[in-house]
Amino acid sequence: MSWWQALILGIVQGLTEFLPVSSSGHLEIGQALLGTASEENLFFTVVLHIATVLSTIVVLWGEVKTLFSGTFTTPAWNKEKQYVSLILLSCIPVFIVGVFFKEQVESFFGSGLLIVGVCLLVTAFLLWLSEYLSARSLRAQAAASQSDKRPHDVRWQDALIIGCAQAVAVLPGLSRSGSTIATGLLCGVKKEQVAQFSFLMVLIPVLGDAFLEILKVLTGSVEVPSIGWLPLVVGFLSAFVVGCLACKFMLAVVRRQKLTYFAVYCLAVGLFAIVWSMM
């Protein structure tokens, strides 16, 4: 892999990690088009995910700092401890998948674009369905003034359900942010909260997976020189910078705009990936 290929893939990762269009799916498509797809690039993908996790921390530093301070500086139960507990609860499903099904999940990466295309179509459907049902729910509330069905804060059952969506979204082409945001909206979570929760809940599993991959490097299980340090650094920096911009953009989009446009985009790219896989 050359440095300019790493630059392109880093930009793709930074853009698509936060947009509900599947970063893993776009990386698979990008590697296929650039001719860089191989099993050894799994470590490169992990490095790009670390970069976007760090960009999440930078953009949401105020929230992260408040959660950290409220959790560890006082023994009393408070809203910060509850929020962190909700995040930990949401990580249980993906932890189960990572422990018991890691090899099966990794086998899907680098296996062609057919599964990527199908998963992108599923992402498109989820985005459209969440937007449609959310709009219908708002109309029903306005007509009936049903205060008990208004959007609410993240609850325990919401966190677990959103966590299940994150666990399923480990498949390439099934957008993690798209699946978790759409699931949160379907659960009735407030739009201004669902994106932030979606971005924060990924910190623990991605950093945990990164720690395991680093251990593999230190023990010699992964041959980093076969990838090259320059592509790793270029990919990391490009994913981090673009990720910061994309994270801010997506937080604003979920609060103010609709997800239908992303559904149309995922539909188009999914069909392209399926057609490409048949050529």
KOLMAR-399201 format. One line per field, with one value per residue (C-alpha): residue number from 0; x, y, z. Coordinates in nm, 2 decimals. Example, Ala and Ser with C-alpha at 12.3 -4.5 7.8 and 13.67 -1.06 7.14 Angstrom:
resi <- c(0_1);
east <- c(1.23_1.37);
north <- c(-0.45_-0.11);
up <- c(0.78_0.71);
***
This chain:
resi <- c(0_1_2_3_4_5_6_7_8_9_10_11_12_13_14_15_16_17_18_19_20_21_22_23_24_25_26_27_28_29_30_31_32_33_34_35_36_37_38_39_40_41_42_43_44_45_46_47_48_49_50_51_52_53_54_55_56_57_58_59_60_61_62_63_64_65_66_67_68_69_70_71_72_73_74_75_76_77_78_79_80_81_82_83_84_85_86_87_88_89_90_91_92_93_94_95_96_97_98_99_100_101_102_103_104_105_106_107_108_109_110_111_112_113_114_115_116_117_118_119_120_121_122_123_124_125_126_127_128_129_130_131_132_133_134_135_136_137_138_139_140_141_142_143_144_145_146_147_148_149_150_151_152_153_154_155_156_157_158_159_160_161_162_163_164_165_166_167_168_169_170_171_172_173_174_175_176_177_178_179_180_181_182_183_184_185_186_187_188_189_190_191_192_193_194_195_196_197_198_199_200_201_202_203_204_205_206_207_208_209_210_211_212_213_214_215_216_217_218_219_220_221_222_223_224_225_226_227_228_229_230_231_232_233_234_235_236_237_238_239_240_241_242_243_244_245_246_247_248_249_250_251_252_253_254_255_256_257_258_259_260_261_262_263_264_265_266_267_268_269_270_271_272_273_274_275_276_277_278);
east <- c(0.00_0.14_0.11_-0.14_-0.37_-0.35_-0.44_-0.75_-0.86_-0.80_-1.02_-1.29_-1.27_-1.29_-1.59_-1.79_-1.73_-1.98_-2.20_-2.46_-2.32_-2.08_-1.71_-1.62_-1.82_-1.66_-1.32_-1.39_-1.51_-1.21_-0.96_-1.12_-1.11_-0.75_-0.64_-0.51_-0.75_-0.58_-0.60_-0.30_-0.49_-0.71_-0.45_-0.46_-0.83_-0.79_-0.55_-0.80_-1.07_-0.84_-0.80_-1.17_-1.22_-0.97_-1.15_-1.47_-1.30_-1.17_-1.51_-1.70_-1.43_-1.66_-1.91_-1.63_-1.47_-1.80_-1.88_-1.53_-1.54_-1.89_-1.81_-1.49_-1.49_-1.79_-1.92_-2.29_-2.50_-2.56_-2.66_-2.30_-2.27_-2.60_-2.50_-2.17_-2.36_-2.59_-2.28_-2.14_-2.47_-2.48_-2.13_-2.24_-2.38_-2.07_-1.85_-2.02_-1.98_-1.61_-1.54_-1.73_-1.77_-1.46_-1.31_-1.65_-1.69_-1.34_-1.40_-1.65_-1.38_-1.20_-1.45_-1.58_-1.84_-2.15_-2.21_-2.11_-2.37_-2.64_-2.56_-2.57_-2.92_-3.01_-2.86_-3.07_-3.39_-3.31_-3.25_-3.56_-3.77_-3.65_-3.71_-4.06_-4.17_-4.02_-4.21_-4.53_-4.49_-4.45_-4.76_-4.96_-4.83_-4.93_-5.28_-5.34_-5.11_-4.98_-4.72_-4.63_-4.51_-4.29_-3.91_-3.73_-3.38_-3.18_-3.33_-3.19_-3.39_-3.29_-2.92_-2.95_-3.14_-2.91_-2.61_-2.76_-2.78_-2.41_-2.32_-2.50_-2.33_-1.99_-2.06_-1.90_-2.16_-2.39_-2.34_-2.26_-2.36_-2.66_-2.78_-2.74_-2.89_-3.18_-3.25_-3.24_-3.49_-3.71_-3.69_-3.81_-3.49_-3.45_-3.27_-3.03_-2.92_-2.91_-2.61_-2.40_-2.48_-2.41_-2.06_-1.97_-2.08_-1.82_-1.52_-1.49_-1.52_-1.29_-1.03_-1.05_-1.01_-0.72_-0.55_-0.57_-0.43_-0.14_-0.07_-0.05_0.20_0.42_0.41_0.49_0.15_0.10_0.37_0.35_0.65_0.45_0.20_0.46_0.48_0.43_0.09_-0.01_0.08_-0.07_-0.39_-0.41_-0.37_-0.61_-0.87_-0.83_-0.86_-1.15_-1.31_-1.32_-1.50_-1.74_-1.83_-1.93_-2.13_-2.32_-2.42_-2.58_-2.74_-2.92_-3.05_-3.18_-3.20_-3.33_-3.16_-3.35_-3.07_-2.82_-3.07_-3.08_-2.70_-2.66_-2.91_-2.71_-2.37_-2.51_-2.65_-2.31_-2.12_-2.35_-2.31_-1.93_-1.91_-2.08_-1.84);
north <- c(0.00_0.34_0.66_0.82_0.51_0.53_0.90_0.83_0.54_0.76_1.04_0.78_0.64_0.99_1.09_0.77_0.67_0.94_0.96_0.68_0.51_0.25_0.32_-0.05_-0.09_0.21_0.09_-0.25_-0.07_0.17_-0.11_-0.31_-0.01_0.07_-0.29_-0.29_-0.55_-0.81_-0.98_-0.78_-0.46_-0.55_-0.39_-0.08_-0.06_-0.08_0.21_0.42_0.34_0.45_0.78_0.84_0.74_1.01_1.26_1.17_1.25_1.58_1.70_1.58_1.66_1.88_1.59_1.34_1.56_1.61_1.24_1.15_1.41_1.33_0.96_0.96_1.27_1.20_0.88_0.98_0.84_1.12_1.17_1.12_0.78_0.68_0.79_0.60_0.30_0.32_0.33_0.02_-0.16_-0.08_-0.24_-0.58_-0.71_-0.61_-0.75_-1.09_-1.08_-0.98_-1.27_-1.55_-1.46_-1.25_-1.50_-1.54_-1.16_-1.10_-1.36_-1.13_-0.86_-0.89_-1.15_-0.94_-0.66_-0.87_-0.87_-0.51_-0.42_-0.62_-0.46_-0.11_-0.19_-0.29_0.04_0.23_0.06_0.13_0.50_0.54_0.34_0.54_0.87_0.76_0.63_0.93_1.17_0.98_0.97_1.35_1.40_1.17_1.36_1.69_1.56_1.38_1.57_1.24_1.37_1.01_0.93_1.23_1.17_1.09_1.06_0.74_0.47_0.14_-0.06_0.19_0.15_-0.23_-0.23_0.03_-0.19_-0.49_-0.28_-0.19_-0.56_-0.65_-0.35_-0.51_-0.65_-0.46_-0.24_-0.22_0.13_0.14_0.50_0.46_0.14_0.29_0.63_0.47_0.23_0.51_0.71_0.40_0.37_0.73_0.88_1.25_1.34_1.58_1.29_0.99_1.09_1.19_0.86_0.67_0.83_0.79_0.42_0.31_0.44_0.14_-0.14_0.02_0.11_-0.24_-0.40_-0.16_-0.26_-0.63_-0.55_-0.36_-0.66_-0.87_-0.63_-0.64_-1.02_-1.05_-1.19_-0.90_-0.80_-0.42_-0.38_-0.56_-0.27_0.00_0.27_0.56_0.45_0.39_0.74_0.91_0.71_0.79_1.16_1.20_0.99_1.20_1.54_1.45_1.26_1.58_1.77_1.48_1.43_1.80_1.78_1.47_1.60_1.90_1.69_1.45_1.75_1.95_1.76_1.43_1.10_1.02_1.16_0.91_0.63_0.72_0.73_0.39_0.25_0.37_0.26_-0.07_-0.14_-0.03_-0.27_-0.56_-0.50_-0.46_-0.79_-0.96_-0.82);
up <- c(0.00_-0.10_0.11_-0.14_-0.12_0.26_0.23_0.03_0.26_0.56_0.41_0.33_0.69_0.84_0.64_0.66_1.03_1.14_0.84_0.84_0.53_0.67_0.70_0.69_0.37_0.20_0.31_0.14_-0.17_-0.17_-0.12_-0.40_-0.64_-0.54_-0.55_-0.19_-0.04_0.16_0.50_0.64_0.59_0.89_1.11_0.89_0.94_1.31_1.30_1.10_1.36_1.64_1.46_1.43_1.80_1.89_1.67_1.86_2.19_2.06_1.92_2.23_2.48_2.69_2.73_2.79_3.05_3.23_3.23_3.36_3.63_3.74_3.75_3.94_4.16_4.37_4.54_4.50_4.22_3.96_3.60_3.48_3.65_3.50_3.15_3.17_3.30_2.99_2.77_2.94_2.91_2.54_2.50_2.63_2.30_2.09_2.36_2.33_1.95_1.99_2.23_2.07_1.70_1.62_1.37_1.19_1.17_1.04_0.77_0.60_0.55_0.22_0.10_-0.19_-0.23_-0.25_0.12_0.14_-0.11_0.06_0.40_0.25_0.12_0.47_0.61_0.35_0.46_0.83_0.77_0.57_0.82_1.12_0.94_0.82_1.16_1.35_1.12_1.16_1.53_1.55_1.34_1.57_1.88_1.73_1.65_1.98_2.22_2.36_2.60_2.71_2.36_2.30_2.24_2.56_2.70_2.66_2.89_3.01_2.75_2.48_2.56_2.53_2.21_2.05_2.17_1.99_1.67_1.72_1.76_1.43_1.26_1.28_0.93_0.65_0.48_0.77_0.91_1.28_1.32_1.09_1.26_1.61_1.53_1.34_1.62_1.88_1.68_1.64_2.02_2.06_2.18_2.13_1.81_1.99_2.21_1.99_1.78_2.08_2.25_1.93_1.89_2.26_2.29_2.03_2.22_2.46_2.20_1.94_2.20_2.34_2.00_1.93_2.25_2.15_1.80_1.96_2.18_1.86_1.71_2.03_2.04_1.66_1.56_1.31_1.06_1.06_0.82_0.55_0.56_0.61_0.87_0.63_0.51_0.87_0.97_0.67_0.70_1.07_1.03_0.74_0.92_1.23_1.07_0.84_1.12_1.34_1.06_0.99_1.35_1.40_1.07_1.16_1.51_1.34_1.07_1.31_1.51_1.22_0.90_0.77_0.71_0.39_0.17_0.33_0.27_-0.10_-0.11_0.06_-0.18_-0.48_-0.35_-0.24_-0.59_-0.73_-0.50_-0.59_-0.97_-0.93_-0.74_-1.04_-1.30);
***
